[in-house]
Amino acid sequence: MIWIHRDRPTAAEITAFGREHALPPLAVEDAIEQNQRAKFERYGAGAFLVLRPASLGTEAPLPAEIDDLVHIGELHVFFRPGLVLTLAHSGPTDIDRIRATAEADPTYAGWPVATAVHRILDRVVDDYDPVLAALEDRTDALEEQLYSGDPLRSTDIYHLSRELIELDRSVQPLAALARHVTASFDEHEVDRELAHHNPGCSRGLNPPVSSSDLAM
């Protein structure tokens, strides 16, 4: 299997990848575009996956300003038999570590593409945990501030609400995306234990708080 990765690829690089590997033109056009929502699209024997990984924008657990608390990245994944192409448009995505984990997994060594895609999904889902925890802590802190009688800044509520909405848009499609990935591997008779190792369906992906919770 060939696994190619590029951080912040240019439109010319993506176009060249498309020509070299005979990628579907519409998918190549999508890959050039940024600020897309998470999605899964089938193209014959292959597929195009858009994921929105999240990370904390600061090490401070409760920053005074929270408009940079969460950073939502964008990762595009092409896969088909014999090929995985990952394009990180923004955000930290440690593909080298994911690749090493996948390649060191002897159980699924016979299914390299499926293993790679599932490892990518696993990492994206795992990285939501500290982000969700930080947002929950920030919400609790604002509630304590409210009930203690200290005035709340409207900007704090606005920024937190915005972060929650953006994260929700990234998280909510994952269960459906994972089912589509599973179905695509089922069609190619991938080992069923691997095909149904479904991070999007087996974990709770709903944020612990939502924008509606902030109507104080």
N, C-alpha and C positions, 0 to 999 in steps of 0.2 A: 504494500500500500504506500502511496505517496501522500505525505502530510505537509502541506505548505502553509506557512503563517506569515502575515505581514501586519505590522503596527502602523496605523495611520496611512494606509496606501493611497496613492494618488489615483485620479481617474484614469490616467494613462496606464498605470500598473494594472489596475483592475481590468481594463479593456484588453491588455496584453494577456492576462491570465485567461480571460474569456476566449480569446482566439486560440491560445496554445492548448487549452483543455476542452475546447468545443462546448463551453458552457452556454446555456440558453440565453439568447440576447436580452429577453425581458428581465431575467434574473440579474444579468450583468448591469443593466440599467438601474435596477433596484439597489444593487450593491454599491453603485457609485453615489446614489443619494444617501443622505444622512437624516437623522431625526425621524426614523421610522419606528413604528410600534412593533412589539414582538409579534412574529407571525411565522407560519410554516407554509411553504408552497412546494407542490410536487411537480417535477419535470421529468417525465418518463421514468427511468430507473434511478434518477437522482432527486435531490431536494435542496431547497434554499431555506435557511433558518435565520431569523433575526432574533437575537436575545438582547436584553437590557440588563447587564450586570450592574450591581450597586456596590458602593463602598462609602466609608465615612470620609468626609472631606476634611476632617480635622481630628486630631488626637484628643482634644478636650472633650470630655463626656457631656458637659453642659455649657456650651459656649454662650457668651453674651449675645452674639448674633448667630442665628441659626439658618440664615439663607444659604450657607455653604456646608451645612451638616451632612447632607447626602449628595453624593455624585452618582448620577446615572450614566453608565457608559453605553456603548453600542457595539455588539459583536455580530458579524455576519458569518454564517457557516454554510458552505457548499459541501454536499457529500453525495457520493455514489459509489458503486463497487470499485475499489481500487484507488479512491481519491477522497481526501478531506482537505478543504481549503478554508482557513480561518482568517478573517479580516477584522482587526480591532480598530474601529474608527475613533474610539475614545474610551477612557477608563482603563484601570489596571486589570489586565487579564493575563495571568501567568500561564501562558500556553505551554511553555517549556516544562513546567512542573506537571501540568495535566498530561502532557505527552509521556513524560517519564513514568507517571503512575500507570497510564494505560499500557505502555510497553512492558512494564514489569509485572503485569497481571497474567499469570500463566493460565488461569481458568478460561479466560476469554481470548487467548492468543490466536485462536482460529478464526475470530471474527473482529479483525482490527478496526474496520470502519464503525461498526456498531459500538464497540468498546470506546472508541474515541469520542463519538457523539454523546454517549451516556456519561462519560467522564466530564465532558464539557458541561452538560446539563447539571451534573452533580455539583460541580464547582460553583456554577452560577447560583444554584439554590442554597448551597452552604454559605455563600457570601452574603445572602440576605439576612442571616441570623443576627450578626452584630449590628446591622443597620436597623433592623426592627427593634432590637433591644434599646438602641440609643434613642430612637423616636419615642418608644414607650417611656423611657426615663425622662425625656424632655417633656412629654405630656404630663407625667406625674408631677414634675417640678412646677409646671405652670398651674396645675390644679391646686397644689399646696400654696403657691403664691396667691392664687385667687381666694382661697378659703381663709388665708391668714390676714386678709384685708389689704395686702400690698397691691398697688395698682398694676394692672397688666398693660403692656404696650401692645397696641393693635398690630404693630409690625411683627411681633413675635408670633401672634396667633396666625397672621396671614402667611408668614414664611413656613410655619409648621404645617399648616393646611396644604400649602402648595407642595411641600415635600411629600406629604402623605398621598396626595392625588397622583403625583408623578410615579411614586413607588407602586401604588395600586395598579396603574396602567402597565407597569412592567411585570408585576407578579400575577395578576389575574389570568392572563392568557396561557400561563405555563402548563397548567393541567391539560388543557386541550392540545397544546403543542406536543407535550410528551405522549399523549395518546396517538397523535398523528405519526410521531416518530416510531412508536411501537408498531403501529399498523404497517408502516413502510418496511420495517425489518421482518415482520411476520410474512410479508409477501415474498421475501427473499430467503425464507426458511432459516433465519438466524436462530441459534439456540434459544429456546423459549425462556430459560431462566434469565438470560441476558436481555432478550427483547422486552420482557415484562419487569425488568428492574427499572421502575418508572419513577424518577425522583419527583416529577411534577404531580403525580397522583398519590404517591405514598406518604407525602409529607403535608402538613398543614401550611399552606402558603398565604393564608389571609392575614393581612397586617393586624396587629393587636389593637390598633386604634384606627379610626377613619376620620375623614374631614368632618363628618357629621357630629363626631364626638366633641368637636371644638366649638360647638355653638354654645358659648358660655354667657 
